[in-house]
Amino acid sequence: MYPFFRSLLFRLDAERAHNVGAGAARLVQAVNPGLVEPWFEYGNAALSQTLWGRSFPNPIGLAAGFDKNAKLVRFWEKVGFGFIEVGSVTAKPSKGNARPRAFRLPEDQALINRMGLNNQGAEKVARRLKRRNGIRTMPLGINIAKTPSDAILGEAAIEDFRLSFQKLAPYADYITLNISCPNTEDGKTFEEAESLDRLLRVIFAERKQVHPTVPVLVKLAPPTSTRVVYDSSVEEVVSVSLSHGVHGFIATNTSADRDILSTSEAELQRIGNGGLSGAPLFERSTHLVRYIYQRTKGQKPIIGVGGVHSAETAYAKLRAGASLVQIYTALVYEGPSLIKRIKEGLVKLLEQDGYSSVKEVVGRDT
């Protein structure tokens, strides 16, 4: 059924198609979200695990960016995800960049976006989540980022992050710090070690006040290649994060790289700047998962995201060291039935390799 709807949606530009799809999901959610459950229902004890004291029915999650304002939490709970991550949410509302700002690359099964962190702001999203607090059926992650404004730099950027954390942490099963947006005086990101150190010091102090048990995860940008040896900046980010006791990592964010694409140069020039997501990031993001798993000796759970579009790619991420994986771009191309197909395929792969639980395969290829 989805191929038919996709053919209609792909006649629209990427952002408008997303809004139409989200609008249809909101309608289902308002009427009766349970209506869709029989189509996507599939459970198997081999896929379940407990991380950070939270129970995950399966390792397949929705990546941040698809439901920025947490409007579809009840819908996502019914289509088979094991967890969901909303956001990125910023302290102040943001309209984002001018349109067009989202583009499909069908030849690469990829997307490029320069949305600009458009969202309704931490206060409004917190109010929405408060109404659902205590009645969710699966873990909810909240991704927070700095409000996109040239006036919010340095210490003001850290305070901006703190305010988002303060408002949203009480409703989260984990908080993700999206540190890859320019937010320091010199235009660097919080992936610069000194800035990250200052940010984490403030966030962990705030955590003690508002939600002492909420896990804090750091989301990293993808490496520029699949080489084994990383530059010092990656090692610094991981080291600083570990020194503050972060509870896990997400690998990876989108990429500015275009060298790994088959799409024509003319089309890429027409599209312009933006973050790349989808199948082309699979190798690099998986490589970073493997690096973090080895660096942390498997002691910090990792969420692998980037190019997951099948049971096989999800399985590879798990074997590289991810405890959980997320999808976004593949959902655009394949539709929500992909979630069930990945789960069914994972169970078959586990059985084929002689494992009784998804936990047993994490890090097997490191």
C-alpha positions in Angstrom: 0.0 0.0 0.0 2.8 2.5 0.9 4.3 2.4 -2.7 1.0 3.9 -3.9 1.0 6.6 -1.3 4.7 7.2 -1.9 4.1 7.8 -5.6 1.6 10.5 -4.6 3.8 12.0 -1.9 6.9 12.1 -4.1 5.0 14.5 -6.5 5.3 17.1 -3.7 8.5 18.6 -2.5 10.1 16.7 0.4 9.0 19.0 3.2 5.4 19.3 2.0 5.2 15.5 1.6 6.5 15.1 5.1 3.8 17.5 6.4 1.0 15.7 4.5 2.2 12.4 5.9 2.4 13.8 9.4 -1.0 15.3 9.0 -2.5 11.9 8.1 -0.8 10.3 11.1 -2.2 13.0 13.4 -5.7 12.3 12.0 -5.3 8.6 12.8 -4.0 9.5 16.2 -6.9 11.7 17.0 -9.5 9.2 15.8 -8.0 6.0 17.2 -4.3 5.3 17.0 -5.0 1.6 17.7 -6.5 1.2 14.2 -3.0 0.9 12.7 -1.6 -1.5 15.3 -2.8 -4.8 13.6 -0.9 -3.9 10.4 2.4 -3.4 12.2 2.2 -5.6 15.3 5.1 -7.9 15.8 6.9 -8.9 19.0 9.5 -11.3 20.0 11.3 -11.6 23.4 14.6 -12.1 21.6 14.5 -8.4 20.6 13.9 -7.0 24.1 16.5 -5.6 26.4 16.9 -3.3 29.4 19.2 -0.2 29.1 19.6 2.6 31.6 16.9 0.9 33.7 14.4 1.3 30.8 12.8 -1.6 29.0 13.1 -1.6 25.2 10.7 -4.1 23.5 12.9 -4.0 20.4 16.0 -2.1 19.2 14.4 -0.2 16.4 13.8 3.5 17.1 12.6 6.7 15.4 15.5 9.1 14.9 15.3 12.8 15.9 14.1 15.1 13.2 11.0 13.3 12.1 8.8 14.4 15.0 10.4 17.6 16.2 7.5 18.8 18.3 6.4 15.5 19.9 3.0 15.6 18.2 2.8 12.0 17.2 4.0 10.1 20.2 0.8 7.9 20.5 1.0 7.1 16.7 4.6 6.0 16.9 3.8 3.7 19.8 1.4 1.8 17.6 3.5 1.2 14.5 6.1 -1.0 16.1 9.0 1.1 17.3 10.9 0.0 20.4 11.5 3.6 21.3 11.2 7.1 19.8 13.3 10.3 19.9 11.7 13.6 19.4 13.3 17.0 18.6 15.6 18.6 18.1 14.0 21.0 20.5 15.5 24.4 21.4 15.0 26.7 24.3 13.2 29.3 22.2 10.9 28.6 19.2 12.5 28.7 15.8 11.1 29.0 12.3 14.2 27.5 10.8 15.6 28.4 7.4 13.8 29.6 4.3 12.2 27.1 2.0 13.0 25.0 0.1 15.1 23.3 2.8 14.5 19.5 2.3 15.4 17.4 -0.7 15.2 13.8 -1.8 18.1 12.0 -3.5 16.3 8.8 -4.8 19.3 7.5 -6.7 21.2 7.4 -3.4 18.2 6.6 -1.1 19.2 9.7 0.8 17.9 13.1 1.9 19.5 16.5 2.3 18.0 19.0 4.7 18.9 22.5 6.0 15.8 22.8 8.1 17.5 25.1 10.6 16.2 23.5 13.8 12.6 24.6 13.2 10.5 23.7 16.3 8.0 25.2 18.7 10.4 25.6 21.6 11.1 23.7 24.9 8.2 25.2 26.9 5.5 24.3 24.4 6.9 20.8 23.8 7.2 20.2 27.5 3.6 21.1 28.0 2.6 18.6 25.3 4.7 15.8 26.8 3.4 16.6 30.3 -0.1 15.6 29.2 1.3 12.2 28.1 3.6 11.7 31.0 3.1 8.4 32.8 1.0 6.7 30.1 3.6 6.0 27.5 4.2 2.4 26.5 7.9 2.7 25.4 11.0 4.8 26.1 11.0 8.4 24.8 14.2 10.3 24.1 14.3 14.0 23.7 17.0 15.6 21.5 17.9 19.2 22.5 20.0 21.7 20.6 21.0 25.4 20.9 18.5 27.9 19.6 19.7 29.0 16.2 20.6 32.7 16.7 23.7 34.7 16.1 23.0 36.4 19.4 23.2 33.2 21.4 26.9 32.3 21.7 29.4 31.2 24.3 28.0 31.2 27.8 24.6 32.2 26.5 24.6 29.1 24.3 25.3 26.9 27.3 22.5 28.7 29.3 20.2 28.0 26.3 21.0 24.3 26.5 20.5 24.3 30.3 17.0 25.9 29.9 15.9 23.2 27.4 17.3 20.5 29.7 15.5 22.0 32.7 12.1 22.1 31.0 12.3 18.8 29.1 14.3 16.3 31.3 11.4 15.5 33.6 9.5 13.9 30.7 12.4 12.0 29.1 13.7 8.5 29.4 16.9 9.9 28.0 18.2 13.3 26.8 20.4 13.6 23.7 22.7 16.6 23.4 22.9 17.6 19.8 26.3 19.3 19.8 26.9 19.6 16.1 25.4 23.0 15.4 27.6 26.1 15.3 27.2 27.7 18.7 30.4 29.2 20.0 31.9 32.7 19.6 34.4 31.5 17.0 31.9 29.5 15.0 33.0 26.1 16.3 30.6 23.5 17.6 30.3 21.9 21.0 32.3 19.1 19.6 35.3 21.3 20.4 36.7 19.9 23.6 36.8 23.0 25.8 33.3 24.1 24.8 31.9 20.6 25.4 33.6 20.4 28.8 31.8 23.6 29.9 28.5 22.4 28.5 28.6 19.0 30.2 29.6 20.6 33.5 26.5 22.8 33.4 24.2 20.0 32.2 25.2 17.5 34.8 24.8 20.1 37.5 21.3 20.8 36.3 20.6 17.1 36.1 21.1 16.8 39.8 18.4 19.4 40.4 15.7 18.4 37.9 16.1 14.6 37.1 19.0 12.9 38.8 18.4 9.6 37.0 17.8 10.7 33.4 20.5 9.3 31.1 22.4 11.9 29.1 23.7 10.9 25.6 26.0 12.8 23.2 25.3 12.7 19.5 28.4 12.9 17.3 28.9 13.9 13.7 30.0 11.2 11.2 33.7 10.8 10.4 34.9 12.0 7.0 36.0 8.5 6.1 36.1 4.9 7.2 39.7 5.0 8.2 40.7 3.2 11.4 42.6 6.0 12.9 40.5 9.0 13.9 41.8 12.6 14.2 42.2 13.9 17.7 39.0 15.8 17.8 36.9 12.6 17.9 39.0 11.2 20.7 38.7 14.5 22.6 34.9 14.5 22.3 34.7 10.9 23.6 37.2 11.5 26.4 35.5 14.7 27.6 32.1 13.0 27.5 33.4 10.0 29.5 35.1 12.3 32.1 31.7 13.8 32.9 30.0 10.4 33.1 27.7 10.5 30.0 25.5 7.5 29.8 25.8 6.7 26.1 26.5 8.0 22.5 24.5 8.4 19.3 26.4 7.8 16.1 25.8 9.7 13.9 24.3 13.0 12.9 23.9 14.1 9.3 27.0 15.0 7.1 28.0 17.8 4.9 30.0 15.4 2.7 29.0 14.9 -0.9 31.8 12.7 -2.1 30.0 9.5 -1.3 27.0 10.2 -3.6 25.9 9.0 -7.0 23.5 11.9 -7.6 24.8 14.2 -10.3 27.0 17.2 -9.5 24.5 19.5 -11.2 21.7 18.3 -9.0 23.8 18.7 -5.9 24.7 22.2 -6.9 21.0 23.0 -7.4 20.2 21.7 -3.9 23.0 23.5 -2.2 24.0 23.1 1.5 22.5 20.8 4.0 23.0 17.7 6.1 23.0 14.4 4.3 21.2 11.4 5.7 20.4 7.9 4.5 22.1 4.9 2.9 25.4 6.7 1.9 26.2 7.2 5.6 26.0 3.6 6.6 29.6 2.6 6.4 30.9 5.7 8.1 28.4 5.8 10.9 28.9 2.1 11.5 32.6 2.6 11.7 32.1 5.3 14.3 29.9 2.9 16.3 32.7 0.3 16.3 35.3 2.9 17.4 33.2 4.1 20.3 32.4 0.6 21.4 36.1 -0.3 21.4 37.1 3.0 23.1 34.5 2.5 25.9 35.1 -1.2 26.2 31.4 -1.8 25.5 30.5 -0.1 28.8 28.4 2.7 27.3 25.3 1.9 25.2 25.4 3.3 21.7 22.5 4.2 19.4 23.5 3.6 15.8 21.9 5.8 13.2 22.8 6.3 9.6 21.8 4.2 6.6 19.7 1.6 8.4 17.2 0.4 5.8 16.9 -3.4 6.3 17.3 -6.2 8.9 20.9 -6.7 7.5 22.0 -3.1 8.0 20.4 -3.0 11.5 22.2 -6.3 12.4 25.5 -4.9 11.2 25.1 -1.9 13.4 24.4 -4.1 16.4 27.4 -6.4 15.7 29.5 -3.3 15.4 28.6 -2.3 18.9 25.2 -0.5 18.9 22.6 -1.7 21.4 19.9 0.2 19.6 19.4 1.6 16.1 17.3 4.4 14.6 15.7 5.0 11.3 14.5 8.2 9.5 15.4 8.4 5.8 14.5 4.8 5.1 11.0 5.5 6.6 10.5 8.1 3.9 11.4 5.6 1.1 9.9 2.5 2.6 7.1 3.5 4.9 6.2 2.3 8.4 5.9 -1.4 7.3 9.7 -1.3 7.2 9.8 -1.5 11.1 8.0 -4.9 11.2 10.2 -6.2 8.3 13.4 -5.2 10.1 12.2 -6.9 13.4 11.2 -10.1 11.6 14.5 -10.2 9.7 16.5 -9.6 12.9 14.9 -12.6 14.6 15.8 -14.7 11.6 19.4 -13.5 11.6 19.7 -14.2 15.3 18.3 -17.7 14.9 20.6 -18.3 11.9 23.7 -17.4 13.9 22.6 -19.3 16.9 21.8 -16.4 19.3 18.7 -16.3 21.5 18.8 -12.5 22.2 19.7 -9.3 20.5 21.9 -8.5 23.5 24.2 -11.4 22.6 25.3 -9.9 19.2 26.2 -6.4 20.4 29.8 -5.7 19.6 30.5 -9.2 18.1 32.4 -7.7 15.1 34.7 -5.5 17.2 
